[in-house]
Amino acid sequence: MISLLVALAAMVLCAQWLAAIILKPVKRMSETTAGITSSTLHKRLEIDQLHDELKKLGIAFNTMMDGLEHSFKQQARFVSAAAHELRTPLSILRTNLEVAGDDEGIDPGEWRDYRATTERTLSRLESLTEDLLLLADGTYERSHGEREVVELADILADAISFMEPVAVEYGVTLHLAEPCAALVKGEEGFLFLVFRNLLDNAIRYNRPNGQVTLRISHEDGRVAVRVSDTGAGISAASRELIFERFYRIDSSRARRSGGAGLGLSIVRHLLGFFQGTVELETSSESGSVFKVTLLRGSVDSNQ
């Protein structure tokens, strides 16, 4: 009887020991997953020592974490992009309110201009919000943008009109060169954001009493728009980096002007929806030229 009890106790101890060895990887997996939070999404399960079903489970978990981490980063990028896009129209609204509030004897004609600018800015804010929501939930389809044909001159004129208050603040003159009529494939709201961002950069990094010129040309079956400024130029070391998110040529100056280093990356991203491209064509001490190319549209393709 005693021998049986001893044998039974030994079997229980062996079973517990084996269970501990077998369940050790599970315990380690459990501890790792329990320590993962929104700030430690980079952590992954170590699966090299796992076998069979546990390894499959570890691979599935790590794959899920890859997708979750990507989603969090995408959300953070969207928040940054949204803040960047909303900053300029809000700044214009504030400037108009300050000017209107400081001048008690404001001329009725000037007041009508301020009101028209404010209404136009509010309209753009509403449209911008809708466009950003499309980007956020991924419902915008590239084929949709490729089917639309829009008049590019109207979009450029709207972008110039919208950015005029900022240009005045920085002492920069905006100019749309003739001829400027051209039909292109794209979405009006997104193309407006493209050229608004390019103008914003050209204005903020220009010289006092500088100029920004937009010029349309037809090249190899495509439509090209060159945005030229009279700024100090971009160094060779920065030319390959300016389209990266959050990259700023002059960090201190960008912070003073409200820049977040997102404008050019947004431009490239939006153009990708309808096979458009953007590049820094030339840059020197006398200024820079950014070139945007778009697919040429026709009246027939818009029907």
Disulfide bonds with the S-S distance in Angstrom:
none
